[in-house]
């Protein structure tokens, strides 16, 4: 058995130490198989991502804190992030299961914990086709459905007025896919909201949210809107909302990608397109997987069982993921005048809806991954090649 000597492998222009400990070779006569590798090692005490980007944009995480999180996990949130998005507890289904029933316990606890720890909160989400119970649409009467929407938004936004800095008002209203013909239209999803209220439901949702908290920043949030016909449709929709006087302040690009399928150039252009409308931009649900599919589709089953459980990622996969994150953050920095927030959707590779795909910057043991080091390094030691999307 032969083996290679240990040698450092630079991760971009590393001021933060990332080293490959060793790769074990195979005998020539043995069957060909992937080499066994020890994990990449990352400096766990380097600059935090929150501190590195403090003059650029907020760095966020998503979760229904503090309940069911360990002290170590809550320590990660406090040390590395300055804004939190509730992952589920403020969605219509969980917080408002029936017309006369509200469940504020977990949202109240999250907002209180964030206030106590000087962490901002971005609310998610007021109007969505999923995780919204049928009682909202009972009987299908437009006036009744409109009033239920208004009551829901007024109660929820009003409860946290002055405590939540912004809201995803409408989530994922545009159809997936599309073609040259649909690109000229809004191509709205045939949701219960659209069927009951027509396209006006989006404008009204923003107006109701603004009435409840005039100081809150209000967002349209979606996945896949950075590229192709869906991006074109998003521009049609946003122009209509602006023309109708909807108090919309920003666009949330979710950012559910995989290492080999990130549309860097399209993303760069999309941010500029949204800024041309006078809107700010946030990356709202960022994760970059090393295996499995891309996309933000609800209910697609992005689970560990489907993608091989929590098998350790190979060093080359971690390196590819780190490079992808570094390139993304170089684009975000390029647009620092309009980017307000970059939020990772989850806390770690254990606390993620894409379990088994290792999508985040902390591993399942709450340790910084090469991606974390690369993101910080992209700012501290910028590589000019990363600023030009490919």
C-alpha positions as CSV (number, residue, x, y, z in Angstrom):
1,X,0.0,0.0,0.0
2,X,1.4,3.3,-1.0
3,X,0.3,6.7,0.3
4,X,0.8,10.3,-0.5
5,X,2.5,12.7,1.8
6,X,0.3,15.2,3.7
7,X,0.2,18.5,1.8
8,X,-1.8,21.7,2.2
9,X,-4.4,22.4,-0.4
10,X,-5.2,26.1,-0.6
11,X,-8.9,27.0,-0.5
12,X,-9.1,30.1,-2.8
13,X,-6.6,32.6,-1.2
14,X,-6.7,31.2,2.3
15,X,-5.9,33.5,5.2
16,X,-7.9,30.9,7.1
17,X,-6.3,27.5,7.4
18,X,-7.9,24.6,5.4
19,X,-5.7,21.5,5.0
20,X,-6.2,18.1,3.5
21,X,-4.7,15.7,5.9
22,X,-4.0,12.8,3.6
23,X,-5.2,10.6,0.7
24,X,-4.7,6.9,0.8
25,X,-3.9,5.3,-2.5
26,X,-4.6,1.8,-3.8
27,X,-2.5,-1.0,-5.2
28,X,-2.3,-1.2,-9.0
29,X,-3.8,-4.7,-9.0
30,X,-6.7,-3.8,-6.8
31,X,-10.1,-2.9,-8.3
32,X,-10.5,0.8,-9.0
33,X,-12.4,2.6,-6.3
34,X,-12.7,6.1,-4.9
35,X,-9.7,6.9,-2.5
36,X,-10.4,7.1,1.2
37,X,-9.9,10.6,2.5
38,X,-9.7,12.2,5.8
39,X,-11.8,15.4,6.2
40,X,-10.7,18.9,5.5
41,X,-9.8,20.8,8.7
42,X,-10.9,24.4,9.2
43,X,-9.8,27.0,11.6
44,X,-12.7,27.2,14.1
45,X,-11.5,30.5,15.7
46,X,-11.1,32.8,12.7
47,X,-13.1,35.9,12.1
48,X,-16.9,35.3,12.2
49,X,-19.0,35.8,9.2
50,X,-21.1,38.3,11.0
51,X,-18.1,40.5,11.9
52,X,-16.5,40.2,8.5
53,X,-19.6,41.4,6.7
54,X,-20.9,43.9,9.2
55,X,-20.3,46.9,6.9
56,X,-22.0,45.2,3.9
57,X,-25.2,43.4,4.9
58,X,-26.9,41.4,7.6
59,X,-26.0,37.7,8.0
60,X,-29.0,35.6,9.0
61,X,-30.1,32.1,9.8
62,X,-33.5,30.4,9.9
63,X,-35.1,28.4,12.7
64,X,-37.8,28.4,15.3
65,X,-35.5,29.3,18.2
66,X,-35.1,28.9,21.1
67,X,-37.2,25.9,21.7
68,X,-35.7,22.5,20.9
69,X,-32.3,24.0,20.2
70,X,-29.3,23.1,22.3
71,X,-27.2,25.6,24.2
72,X,-24.4,25.0,21.7
73,X,-26.7,25.7,18.8
74,X,-28.1,28.9,20.4
75,X,-24.5,30.0,21.0
76,X,-23.8,29.6,17.3
77,X,-26.7,31.9,16.5
78,X,-25.6,34.5,18.9
79,X,-21.9,34.4,17.8
80,X,-22.3,34.2,14.0
81,X,-25.7,35.8,13.0
82,X,-27.4,39.1,13.5
83,X,-30.8,38.4,12.1
84,X,-33.2,35.4,12.3
85,X,-36.1,34.3,10.1
86,X,-38.6,31.9,11.7
87,X,-38.5,28.8,9.6
88,X,-42.1,27.6,10.2
89,X,-43.7,29.0,13.3
90,X,-45.1,32.2,11.6
91,X,-46.4,30.5,8.5
92,X,-50.2,30.7,8.2
93,X,-50.9,27.0,9.0
94,X,-48.9,26.7,12.3
95,X,-49.7,30.1,13.7
96,X,-53.4,30.4,12.6
97,X,-54.8,26.9,12.3
98,X,-58.5,28.0,12.4
99,X,-60.3,31.3,12.2
100,X,-60.5,31.8,15.9
101,X,-57.3,30.1,16.9
102,X,-53.9,31.6,17.1
103,X,-50.7,29.9,18.3
104,X,-48.3,32.6,19.4
105,X,-46.2,30.7,21.9
106,X,-43.3,29.8,19.6
107,X,-43.3,33.1,17.7
108,X,-43.4,35.1,20.9
109,X,-40.5,33.1,22.4
110,X,-38.5,33.7,19.2
111,X,-39.1,37.4,19.1
112,X,-38.4,37.8,22.9
113,X,-35.1,35.7,22.6
114,X,-33.9,37.8,19.7
115,X,-34.7,41.1,21.5
116,X,-32.8,39.8,24.6
117,X,-29.8,39.0,22.4
118,X,-29.8,42.1,20.1
119,X,-30.7,40.0,17.0
120,X,-33.1,41.3,14.4
121,X,-36.1,39.3,13.1
122,X,-37.5,39.1,9.6
123,X,-41.0,37.6,9.5
124,X,-41.9,34.7,7.2
125,X,-44.5,34.5,5.7
126,X,-47.9,36.1,5.5
127,X,-49.5,34.8,2.2
128,X,-48.5,31.5,0.7
129,X,-50.1,28.7,-1.3
130,X,-48.7,26.1,1.0
131,X,-49.1,25.6,4.8
132,X,-52.3,27.6,4.7
133,X,-55.4,25.9,6.0
134,X,-58.5,25.6,4.0
135,X,-60.7,27.7,6.3
136,X,-59.2,30.8,4.7
137,X,-61.0,29.9,1.4
138,X,-64.2,28.4,2.8
139,X,-67.2,29.0,0.4
140,X,-64.9,30.9,-2.0
141,X,-66.6,34.3,-1.5
142,X,-64.1,37.0,-2.6
143,X,-65.2,39.5,0.0
144,X,-65.0,36.9,2.8
145,X,-61.6,35.6,1.7
146,X,-60.3,39.2,1.4
147,X,-61.5,40.0,5.0
148,X,-59.8,36.8,6.3
149,X,-56.6,37.7,4.7
150,X,-56.7,41.3,6.1
151,X,-57.6,40.0,9.6
152,X,-54.7,37.5,9.5
153,X,-52.1,40.0,8.3
154,X,-53.4,42.8,10.6
155,X,-53.3,40.6,13.7
156,X,-49.9,39.0,13.0
157,X,-48.0,42.1,11.7
158,X,-49.7,44.3,14.3
159,X,-48.7,42.0,17.2
160,X,-45.0,42.4,16.4
161,X,-45.1,46.0,15.2
162,X,-41.7,47.6,15.9
163,X,-40.2,44.2,16.8
164,X,-39.9,42.6,13.4
165,X,-38.0,44.7,10.8
166,X,-39.5,43.2,7.7
167,X,-41.8,40.6,6.3
168,X,-42.0,38.2,3.4
169,X,-45.5,39.3,2.5
170,X,-46.3,37.0,-0.5
171,X,-44.3,33.9,-1.0
172,X,-43.9,31.9,-4.2
173,X,-46.8,33.2,-6.3
174,X,-45.2,32.6,-9.7
175,X,-45.3,29.3,-11.6
176,X,-42.2,27.2,-12.1
177,X,-40.7,26.8,-15.5
178,X,-42.3,28.8,-18.3
179,X,-41.4,29.7,-21.9
180,X,-41.1,32.7,-24.2
181,X,-44.8,33.2,-24.1
182,X,-45.3,33.0,-20.3
183,X,-42.2,35.2,-19.8
184,X,-44.3,38.1,-21.1
185,X,-46.9,37.6,-18.4
186,X,-46.9,37.3,-14.6
187,X,-47.5,33.5,-15.0
188,X,-49.1,33.3,-11.5
189,X,-49.5,30.0,-9.8
190,X,-53.1,28.8,-9.7
191,X,-53.3,29.0,-5.9
192,X,-56.4,29.2,-3.7
193,X,-55.6,32.9,-3.2
194,X,-55.6,33.6,-7.0
195,X,-58.8,31.6,-7.5
196,X,-60.6,33.4,-4.7
197,X,-59.3,37.0,-5.1
198,X,-57.7,37.3,-8.5
199,X,-54.3,38.9,-9.1
200,X,-55.3,41.7,-6.8
201,X,-54.5,39.5,-3.8
202,X,-50.8,40.4,-4.0
203,X,-51.4,44.2,-4.0
204,X,-53.9,43.9,-1.1
205,X,-51.6,41.8,0.9
206,X,-48.9,44.4,0.8
207,X,-51.3,47.2,1.6
208,X,-52.7,45.3,4.6
209,X,-49.2,44.7,5.9
210,X,-48.2,48.3,5.5
211,X,-51.2,49.5,7.3
212,X,-50.4,47.2,10.2
213,X,-46.8,48.3,10.5
214,X,-45.8,51.3,8.3
215,X,-42.1,51.0,9.3
216,X,-41.6,47.3,8.2
217,X,-39.8,46.5,5.0
218,X,-42.1,44.4,2.8
219,X,-40.8,41.7,0.4
220,X,-42.0,39.5,-2.4
221,X,-40.1,36.2,-1.9
222,X,-39.6,33.3,-4.4
223,X,-37.2,30.7,-5.7
224,X,-35.9,30.4,-9.2
225,X,-36.7,34.0,-10.0
226,X,-33.1,34.8,-10.8
227,X,-33.1,33.1,-14.2
228,X,-35.1,32.3,-17.3
229,X,-38.8,32.9,-18.0
230,X,-39.5,33.0,-14.2
231,X,-37.2,36.0,-13.8
232,X,-39.0,37.7,-16.7
233,X,-42.4,37.0,-15.1
234,X,-41.1,38.4,-11.8
235,X,-40.3,41.6,-13.4
236,X,-43.7,41.8,-15.0
237,X,-45.3,41.2,-11.6
238,X,-43.2,43.6,-9.7
239,X,-43.8,46.4,-12.2
240,X,-47.5,45.8,-11.9
241,X,-47.4,45.9,-8.1
242,X,-45.4,49.2,-8.1
243,X,-47.8,50.7,-10.6
244,X,-50.8,49.7,-8.4
245,X,-49.2,51.4,-5.4
246,X,-48.3,48.3,-3.5
247,X,-45.9,49.4,-0.7
248,X,-43.3,46.8,-1.7
249,X,-39.7,47.5,-0.7
250,X,-37.7,44.5,-1.7
251,X,-37.3,41.1,-3.5
252,X,-36.2,38.0,-1.8
253,X,-34.2,35.6,-3.9
254,X,-34.3,32.3,-2.0
255,X,-31.1,30.7,-3.3
256,X,-31.7,27.0,-3.0
257,X,-28.9,25.8,-5.3
258,X,-26.5,22.9,-5.7
259,X,-22.8,23.3,-6.4
260,X,-23.0,22.4,-10.1
261,X,-26.2,24.4,-10.8
262,X,-25.7,28.0,-9.7
263,X,-26.6,30.6,-12.4
264,X,-24.0,33.1,-11.4
265,X,-24.3,35.4,-14.4
266,X,-28.1,35.4,-14.3
267,X,-28.1,36.1,-10.6
268,X,-25.8,39.0,-11.1
269,X,-28.1,40.4,-13.7
270,X,-31.3,39.7,-11.7
271,X,-30.0,41.7,-8.8
272,X,-29.3,44.7,-11.1
273,X,-32.8,44.3,-12.7
274,X,-34.5,44.4,-9.3
275,X,-32.4,47.4,-8.3
276,X,-33.5,49.2,-11.5
277,X,-37.1,49.1,-10.2
278,X,-36.0,50.9,-7.0
279,X,-36.2,47.7,-4.9
280,X,-33.7,46.4,-2.4
281,X,-32.7,42.7,-2.6
282,X,-32.1,40.0,0.0
283,X,-30.9,36.4,-0.4
284,X,-33.4,34.9,1.9
285,X,-33.1,31.1,2.1
286,X,-29.6,30.3,1.0
287,X,-28.3,26.7,0.9
288,X,-25.9,25.1,-1.6
289,X,-26.0,21.3,-1.6
290,X,-23.3,18.9,-2.6
291,X,-25.6,16.2,-3.8
292,X,-29.2,15.9,-4.9
293,X,-31.4,18.4,-6.8
294,X,-31.6,22.2,-6.7
295,X,-34.8,24.2,-6.3
296,X,-37.1,25.6,-3.7
297,X,-40.2,23.5,-4.4
298,X,-42.3,22.7,-1.3
299,X,-42.9,19.0,-0.7
300,X,-40.2,17.6,-3.0
301,X,-38.8,15.4,-0.3
302,X,-35.3,16.7,-0.1
303,X,-34.5,14.2,2.6
304,X,-31.5,12.3,3.8
305,X,-33.1,8.9,3.0
306,X,-33.5,9.9,-0.6
307,X,-30.0,11.2,-1.0
308,X,-28.0,8.6,0.9
309,X,-28.5,9.6,4.5
310,X,-25.9,11.7,6.3
311,X,-22.9,10.0,4.7
312,X,-19.8,12.2,5.1
313,X,-19.0,14.5,2.1
314,X,-15.8,13.9,0.3
315,X,-13.1,16.6,0.5
316,X,-13.4,17.5,-3.1
317,X,-17.2,18.0,-2.6
318,X,-16.5,20.3,0.3
319,X,-13.9,22.2,-1.8
320,X,-16.4,22.6,-4.6
321,X,-19.1,23.9,-2.2
322,X,-16.6,26.3,-0.6
323,X,-15.7,27.7,-4.0
324,X,-19.4,28.1,-4.9
325,X,-20.2,30.0,-1.7
326,X,-17.1,32.2,-2.2
327,X,-18.2,33.1,-5.8
328,X,-21.8,33.8,-4.6
329,X,-20.6,36.2,-1.8
330,X,-18.3,38.0,-4.3
331,X,-21.5,38.7,-6.3
332,X,-23.3,39.9,-3.2
333,X,-20.5,42.2,-2.2
334,X,-20.5,43.6,-5.8
335,X,-24.1,44.6,-5.2
336,X,-23.6,45.8,-1.6
337,X,-25.6,49.0,-2.3
338,X,-28.8,47.0,-2.7
339,X,-28.2,43.7,-0.9
340,X,-29.6,44.1,2.6
341,X,-29.4,40.6,4.0
342,X,-28.1,37.1,3.3
343,X,-29.9,34.4,5.3
344,X,-29.0,30.7,5.4
345,X,-32.0,28.5,5.5
346,X,-31.2,26.5,8.6
347,X,-28.3,26.5,11.1
348,X,-26.2,23.4,10.3
349,X,-26.2,20.3,8.2
350,X,-28.2,18.7,11.0
351,X,-30.7,21.6,11.2
352,X,-31.8,21.8,7.5
353,X,-34.7,20.8,5.4
354,X,-32.2,19.4,2.9
355,X,-30.7,16.9,5.4
356,X,-28.3,14.5,3.8
357,X,-27.2,17.0,1.2
358,X,-24.8,19.0,3.5
359,X,-26.0,22.4,2.3
360,X,-24.9,24.8,5.0
361,X,-21.7,26.3,6.5
362,X,-21.7,24.4,9.8
363,X,-21.6,20.6,9.8
364,X,-23.8,18.3,11.8
365,X,-21.5,18.8,14.8
366,X,-21.8,22.6,14.7
367,X,-18.3,23.0,13.3
368,X,-17.3,25.5,10.6
369,X,-17.0,23.9,7.2
370,X,-14.6,24.9,4.4
371,X,-17.5,27.0,3.0
372,X,-17.5,29.2,6.1
373,X,-13.8,29.9,5.7
374,X,-14.2,30.6,2.0
375,X,-17.0,33.1,2.6
376,X,-14.9,35.1,5.1
377,X,-11.8,34.7,2.9
378,X,-13.7,36.0,-0.2
379,X,-13.9,39.3,1.7
380,X,-10.6,39.4,3.5
381,X,-8.6,38.2,0.5
382,X,-10.7,39.0,-2.5
383,X,-10.0,37.2,-5.8
384,X,-10.8,39.4,-8.8
385,X,-11.7,36.4,-10.9
386,X,-14.7,35.7,-8.6
387,X,-16.2,39.1,-9.2
388,X,-17.0,38.3,-12.9
389,X,-19.8,35.7,-12.9
390,X,-19.5,32.7,-15.2
